[in-house]
Amino acid sequence: EAQKPAEKIIGEKGKLFDLAASIGEKLIHHFGGGKAHVTLPMPEGLKGKDVLVIYINDKGFCEILNHTVEKVGADSYIKFTTSHFSTFAVVDKEEAEALIKAQNNAHVKELMQNGKFKVTTTKTSKKSVKVTVTAKNNKTLISDIKTMGYTVKYQFYRSTKKTSGYKLLKTKTTNTFTNTKGIKGTKYYYKARVLVYDGKKLVAKSALGQCSYGVRT
């Protein structure tokens, strides 16, 4: 059941491998920082084809692993390393690649749609304004998206009016921006948003969030 979301990716030719090590009756899945070197036979239906080795997590999402193919006589074997034992699959690269990308894009869009972000300002020791964006309801949201191979960027905006006139100040790959420029005595309001890219392609973005700490002069 855990692999159901990956069913189309595995396809008719793909092969599932559920790996575990045992010490006595105890099953070992994690190696405490170590790695296992795994050799699997090439599935019959994939012989002579380009393949992918994928790890399928407990929600059915796929992660592509680096691998090599070695021939021994007439037989082919797939080799890869892993820091844990779980469910893996060997699949047809041509069929699976686009499906994995579509699955990941849909997953990222869902994460961003359900994610809530907090934008705050603080004063630095030099009285500049530091704007910070954080994920409010999912602390690992950004790191999870980056682990999937996506690039996360942050856009910071400013206006002298609270409800309109916001102009882009900076786009960064870090979640903070320090604004050092402004006219003395002028009140400034800040907003920010989070964007997720697959290479140069924009996959998802958050709403433009108003700074919860309000105005800075």
C-alpha positions as CSV (number, residue, x, y, z in Angstrom):
1,E,0.0,0.0,0.0
2,A,2.9,2.4,0.8
3,Q,4.1,2.1,-2.8
4,K,0.7,2.9,-4.4
5,P,1.6,6.5,-5.4
6,A,4.6,5.1,-7.3
7,E,2.7,2.4,-9.1
8,K,2.8,4.1,-12.5
9,I,6.5,4.9,-12.1
10,I,7.4,1.3,-11.4
11,G,5.4,0.2,-14.4
12,E,5.0,-3.3,-15.8
13,K,8.7,-3.8,-16.3
14,G,10.0,-2.3,-13.1
15,K,10.9,-4.4,-10.1
16,L,10.5,-3.7,-6.3
17,F,13.2,-4.7,-3.8
18,D,12.4,-4.6,-0.1
19,L,15.8,-4.7,1.7
20,A,16.5,-5.3,5.3
21,A,19.4,-6.7,7.4
22,S,18.9,-8.8,10.5
23,I,20.8,-9.4,13.7
24,G,19.1,-12.5,15.2
25,E,15.4,-11.7,15.0
26,K,15.9,-7.9,14.9
27,L,15.6,-6.1,11.6
28,I,18.1,-3.3,10.9
29,H,17.1,-0.5,8.5
30,H,19.5,2.3,9.5
31,F,23.3,2.1,9.9
32,G,24.1,4.9,12.3
33,G,26.0,7.0,9.7
34,G,27.4,4.0,7.8
35,K,26.5,2.8,4.3
36,A,25.6,-0.4,2.6
37,H,26.9,-1.4,-0.8
38,V,24.0,-3.2,-2.6
39,T,24.2,-5.4,-5.7
40,L,20.9,-6.4,-7.4
41,P,20.2,-8.6,-10.5
42,M,19.0,-6.6,-13.5
43,P,15.2,-7.4,-13.8
44,E,14.5,-9.6,-16.8
45,G,12.2,-7.0,-18.5
46,L,14.8,-4.2,-18.2
47,K,17.8,-6.0,-19.7
48,G,19.4,-3.9,-22.4
49,K,17.6,-0.7,-21.3
50,D,18.7,2.4,-19.5
51,V,17.4,2.1,-15.9
52,L,16.9,4.2,-12.8
53,V,17.4,3.0,-9.2
54,I,14.8,4.7,-6.9
55,Y,14.2,4.8,-3.2
56,I,10.5,4.9,-2.4
57,N,9.7,6.5,1.0
58,D,6.8,5.5,3.2
59,K,4.5,8.0,1.4
60,G,5.2,6.6,-2.0
61,F,7.5,9.4,-3.2
62,C,10.5,8.5,-5.3
63,E,14.2,9.6,-5.0
64,I,16.6,8.8,-7.7
65,L,19.9,7.2,-6.6
66,N,23.3,7.0,-8.3
67,H,24.1,3.6,-9.6
68,T,26.4,1.6,-11.9
69,V,25.7,-1.4,-14.1
70,E,28.2,-4.3,-14.2
71,K,28.2,-7.3,-16.5
72,V,29.3,-10.7,-15.3
73,G,29.2,-13.1,-18.2
74,A,25.8,-12.9,-19.8
75,D,24.2,-11.4,-16.6
76,S,23.9,-7.7,-15.6
77,Y,24.0,-6.4,-12.0
78,I,23.1,-3.0,-10.6
79,K,25.2,-1.5,-7.8
80,F,24.5,1.4,-5.5
81,T,25.1,2.6,-2.0
82,T,22.5,3.6,0.6
83,S,22.5,4.8,4.2
84,H,19.4,2.8,5.0
85,F,17.4,-0.3,4.0
86,S,13.9,0.2,2.8
87,T,11.9,-0.2,-0.4
88,F,13.9,0.3,-3.7
89,A,12.9,-0.2,-7.3
90,V,14.7,-0.6,-10.6
91,V,12.6,1.0,-13.4
92,D,12.8,1.9,-17.1
93,K,14.5,5.3,-17.2
94,E,12.6,6.6,-20.3
95,E,9.2,5.8,-18.9
96,A,9.9,6.8,-15.2
97,E,11.8,10.0,-15.5
98,A,9.0,12.2,-16.6
99,L,6.5,10.6,-14.1
100,I,8.9,11.1,-11.2
101,K,9.3,14.8,-12.2
102,A,5.5,15.2,-12.4
103,Q,5.1,13.5,-9.1
104,N,7.7,15.7,-7.4
105,N,6.3,18.9,-8.9
106,A,2.8,18.0,-7.7
107,H,4.1,17.2,-4.2
108,V,6.0,20.5,-4.0
109,K,3.0,22.5,-5.1
110,E,0.9,20.8,-2.4
111,L,3.6,21.5,0.2
112,M,3.7,25.1,-0.7
113,Q,-0.1,25.4,-0.9
114,N,-0.4,24.0,2.6
115,G,2.6,25.9,3.9
116,K,2.2,29.0,6.0
117,F,5.0,31.5,6.2
118,K,5.8,34.2,8.7
119,V,7.5,37.5,7.7
120,T,9.1,39.6,10.5
121,T,11.4,42.6,10.9
122,T,13.9,43.4,13.5
123,K,16.4,46.2,13.9
124,T,20.1,45.5,13.6
125,S,22.8,47.0,15.8
126,K,23.4,49.6,13.1
127,K,19.6,50.4,13.1
128,S,19.1,48.8,9.7
129,V,16.0,46.7,9.0
130,K,16.4,42.9,8.8
131,V,13.5,41.0,7.2
132,T,13.2,37.3,7.9
133,V,10.9,34.7,6.3
134,T,10.2,31.4,8.2
135,A,7.9,28.4,7.6
136,K,5.4,28.6,10.4
137,N,3.5,25.3,10.3
138,N,6.2,22.9,8.9
139,K,9.7,23.4,10.3
140,T,11.3,21.1,7.7
141,L,9.3,22.4,4.7
142,I,12.2,24.2,3.0
143,S,14.8,21.6,3.8
144,D,12.5,18.9,2.4
145,I,12.0,20.8,-0.8
146,K,15.8,21.4,-1.2
147,T,16.4,17.7,-0.6
148,M,14.2,16.9,-3.6
149,G,16.7,18.9,-5.7
150,Y,14.7,22.1,-6.1
151,T,16.1,25.6,-5.6
152,V,14.3,27.9,-3.1
153,K,14.5,31.7,-3.5
154,Y,13.0,34.6,-1.4
155,Q,11.7,37.9,-2.7
156,F,11.6,40.9,-0.5
157,Y,9.4,44.0,-1.2
158,R,9.0,47.4,0.4
159,S,6.4,50.3,0.2
160,T,5.6,53.5,2.0
161,K,2.0,52.4,2.0
162,K,0.7,49.4,3.8
163,T,-1.8,48.2,1.2
164,S,-0.2,49.1,-2.2
165,G,2.9,50.3,-4.0
166,Y,5.2,47.4,-3.1
167,K,8.4,47.3,-5.1
168,L,10.9,44.4,-5.3
169,L,14.1,45.1,-3.4
170,K,16.0,41.8,-3.6
171,T,15.7,38.2,-4.6
172,K,17.9,35.8,-2.6
173,T,18.6,32.2,-1.9
174,T,18.7,32.9,1.9
175,N,15.6,33.7,4.0
176,T,16.9,37.1,5.4
177,F,17.5,40.5,3.8
178,T,18.9,43.5,5.6
179,N,17.7,46.8,4.2
180,T,20.2,49.6,4.8
181,K,18.7,52.3,2.6
182,G,15.8,54.7,3.1
183,I,14.8,58.3,3.7
184,K,15.1,59.4,7.4
185,G,11.7,59.7,9.0
186,T,9.8,57.8,6.3
187,K,7.8,54.7,7.4
188,Y,8.3,51.6,5.4
189,Y,6.2,48.4,5.2
190,Y,7.7,45.1,4.1
191,K,6.4,41.9,2.4
192,A,8.1,38.7,1.2
193,R,7.4,35.5,-0.7
194,V,9.0,32.1,-1.2
195,L,9.6,30.7,-4.7
196,V,10.5,27.2,-5.7
197,Y,12.4,26.5,-9.0
198,D,13.2,23.4,-10.9
199,G,16.3,24.7,-12.7
200,K,15.1,28.0,-14.3
201,K,11.4,26.9,-14.3
202,L,9.2,28.3,-11.5
203,V,7.3,25.4,-9.9
204,A,5.4,27.0,-7.0
205,K,5.3,30.2,-5.0
206,S,3.7,31.4,-1.8
207,A,1.5,34.4,-1.4
208,L,3.1,37.8,-0.8
209,G,3.1,37.9,3.0
210,Q,2.7,41.1,5.0
211,C,5.3,41.6,7.7
212,S,3.7,40.7,11.0
213,Y,5.7,43.2,13.0
214,G,4.4,46.0,10.8
215,V,6.2,49.2,10.0
216,R,9.9,50.3,10.5
217,T,11.0,53.8,10.3
